[in-house]
Amino acid sequence: MPTAKKTQTRSVARRPLTAARVPPAANGAVAKKAKEPTTANGKLRAKQPALASDLQIGARLKHARVLAGVRMRELAEKVGCTEGMISKIENARVVPSLPMLQRLLRALDRDLQSFFGSNPDAPGIVQRARQRPITMTDPIREGRGVHYERLVPFGAGNLLEGNIHVIAPDGAKHDPITHQGETMGYVIQGNLELMIDRTPYTLHTGDSFFFKNHLTNSYRNPGPREARVLWVNTPQVH
């Protein structure tokens, strides 16, 4: 009888599945950028709230502390934390919790609204010529014939103060108050006799100056016309 032939089967090794490769576009084009998230009706979604780094909590806290004349150690004792923790917060190495921030502000006699001020996502402020707020010199800083045109809104947690000092002929101001911070100025027009600590300087149109705010300062306009001086300092004090 004929014998049946045995059929031999070969075992085929299975290759592991791999992700299909997408060949690059022939024209060298790159993948399109992902579209911005939209709502069901196709409108762009609202922006996410500002990040903690955008709020400048550390810089604002230092500004408020310096303005209040409070040392790190004193503030730490008031809120029940270490001086090192205050330093970390001011240098943006630690973000305080909301209860901790509220304790810090209470110790500095501030509130959240004045601390943060305007919305950090809001656009900048534009003030047209001849529409800026006018402020006279305060009683603490002796002066005559001087007023300020505000370039930066006062308060609202702003870190910088900027004004145009408008000084009538023979107008003068003396600032005996010293504090931490810096001041720079630029003479827009006219002449200015500036005293920094005990050193006198005579400035003319186009001249500039800079000094640390632990030094007293005073100035006088010798004439013959009105002087205008761009005056920028930290923190806000006028």
C-alpha positions in Angstrom: 0.0 0.0 0.0 1.2 3.4 -0.8 2.3 5.3 2.3 1.0 8.8 2.9 3.6 11.4 2.7 4.2 13.4 5.8 3.7 17.1 5.3 6.3 19.3 6.9 5.4 22.6 8.3 7.8 25.4 8.9 7.5 27.7 11.9 7.7 31.3 10.9 9.1 33.6 13.5 6.9 36.5 14.2 8.4 39.9 14.0 7.5 42.4 16.7 5.1 45.1 15.7 6.6 48.5 15.4 5.0 51.9 14.8 4.7 52.9 11.2 7.1 55.6 10.2 5.7 58.6 8.5 8.0 59.7 5.6 9.0 63.3 5.7 7.2 65.6 3.3 8.9 65.8 -0.1 9.1 69.6 0.0 10.7 69.7 3.5 7.6 71.0 5.2 7.3 70.6 8.9 4.4 69.4 10.9 1.7 72.1 11.4 1.5 73.6 14.9 -1.3 72.4 17.0 -4.3 74.6 16.9 -5.3 76.7 19.9 -8.1 75.1 22.0 -11.5 76.3 20.9 -15.0 75.9 22.3 -17.8 74.0 20.6 -18.9 77.0 18.6 -15.3 77.5 17.2 -14.4 80.4 19.5 -11.0 80.5 21.2 -11.1 79.4 24.8 -10.4 81.9 27.5 -6.8 82.2 28.6 -5.7 80.3 31.7 -5.2 82.4 34.9 -1.8 84.0 35.3 0.9 81.8 36.8 2.4 82.5 40.2 5.6 83.7 38.5 3.6 86.2 36.5 2.2 87.7 39.6 5.6 88.7 41.0 4.6 87.8 44.5 8.2 87.9 45.8 9.1 91.3 44.3 5.8 92.8 45.4 6.3 91.5 49.0 9.8 92.9 49.2 8.5 96.3 47.8 5.7 96.3 50.5 8.1 95.4 53.2 10.7 98.0 52.3 8.0 100.7 51.9 6.7 99.8 55.4 10.3 100.0 56.8 10.1 96.4 58.2 13.1 94.1 58.3 12.9 90.5 57.2 13.4 89.3 60.8 10.6 91.5 62.1 8.2 90.3 59.5 9.1 86.7 60.1 8.4 87.1 63.9 5.0 88.8 63.1 3.8 85.9 60.9 5.5 83.0 62.8 8.0 81.8 60.2 11.7 81.9 59.7 13.7 84.8 58.2 15.0 82.3 55.6 11.4 81.6 54.5 10.8 85.3 53.9 14.0 85.5 51.9 12.9 82.5 49.8 9.5 84.1 49.1 11.0 87.4 48.1 13.5 85.7 45.8 10.7 83.7 44.1 12.1 80.4 45.4 8.9 79.6 47.3 5.3 80.6 46.6 3.4 81.2 49.8 0.0 79.7 50.3 -3.0 82.1 50.4 -3.4 82.0 54.2 0.4 82.7 54.5 0.2 85.5 52.1 -2.8 87.0 54.0 -0.8 86.9 57.2 2.1 88.6 55.5 -0.1 91.4 54.2 -1.8 91.9 57.5 1.6 92.3 59.1 2.5 95.0 56.5 -0.9 96.7 56.8 -1.9 95.8 53.2 -4.7 94.0 51.5 -4.8 91.7 48.5 -6.3 94.4 46.2 -3.6 97.0 46.9 -0.9 94.3 46.8 -1.7 92.9 43.4 -3.3 96.0 41.8 -4.3 95.7 38.2 -4.9 92.4 36.4 -1.5 91.0 35.3 -3.1 89.9 32.1 -4.4 93.4 31.3 -2.6 95.5 28.7 -0.4 98.4 29.7 -1.6 101.9 30.6 -1.4 104.7 28.1 -1.7 108.3 29.3 -1.9 111.0 26.7 0.0 114.3 26.9 -1.8 116.9 29.0 -4.1 114.2 30.4 -1.8 112.8 33.2 -2.8 113.2 36.8 -1.1 116.2 38.5 0.1 115.9 42.1 1.6 118.6 44.3 4.6 117.9 46.6 3.5 116.5 50.0 3.9 118.3 53.3 6.7 115.9 54.5 8.9 116.9 51.6 9.4 120.6 51.8 9.1 122.4 48.5 7.7 125.3 46.5 6.8 125.8 42.9 6.9 122.0 42.1 4.3 119.6 40.9 4.4 116.1 39.4 2.9 114.6 36.3 2.2 111.0 37.2 3.5 108.5 34.6 2.8 105.4 36.8 -0.5 105.1 38.8 0.3 105.4 42.4 -0.4 102.4 44.7 -2.1 99.3 43.3 0.9 97.3 44.1 3.1 98.9 41.4 6.9 98.4 42.0 8.0 101.4 40.1 7.3 105.2 40.5 7.7 107.5 37.6 6.9 111.2 37.4 7.7 114.3 35.4 8.8 117.0 38.0 7.7 120.4 36.7 9.7 123.1 38.5 8.9 126.8 38.2 11.8 129.3 38.2 13.2 129.4 41.7 11.1 126.4 42.6 12.8 123.9 45.0 12.3 120.7 46.9 14.1 119.1 49.8 13.7 115.3 50.6 15.1 114.5 54.0 13.5 111.0 53.9 15.9 108.1 53.2 15.0 104.5 52.4 16.1 101.6 50.3 15.9 101.8 46.6 17.3 103.7 43.6 16.5 106.9 41.7 17.4 108.0 38.2 16.5 111.2 36.4 16.8 113.0 33.1 16.5 116.8 32.5 14.0 117.2 29.7 14.2 121.0 29.6 15.7 123.8 31.7 18.4 123.9 34.3 18.6 122.1 37.7 20.8 122.6 40.8 20.8 119.1 42.3 22.2 118.2 45.8 22.9 114.5 46.5 23.8 114.0 50.1 26.2 117.0 50.4 27.5 117.1 46.9 26.1 119.8 44.5 25.6 119.3 40.8 24.5 121.7 38.0 22.5 120.0 35.3 21.2 121.2 32.0 18.9 119.9 29.3 19.9 116.4 28.3 21.8 115.6 31.5 20.9 112.7 33.7 21.6 111.4 37.2 21.4 108.4 39.4 21.7 107.8 43.2 20.9 105.3 45.9 17.9 106.3 48.1 19.8 106.0 51.4 21.1 109.5 50.5 19.2 112.7 51.0 18.6 114.9 48.0 17.2 118.3 47.1 17.0 120.5 44.0 16.3 124.0 42.8 15.5 125.5 39.4 17.8 128.5 39.0 15.8 129.7 36.0 15.2 131.5 33.8 12.5 129.2 32.5 10.4 126.2 33.8 12.4 122.9 34.2 11.0 119.5 33.4 12.7 116.4 34.9 11.9 112.8 34.3 12.2 111.2 37.8 12.0 107.5 38.2 12.5 105.7 41.6 11.8 102.5 43.6 9.8 102.0 45.6 6.8 104.3 45.3 7.2 106.9 48.0 5.8 110.3 46.6 
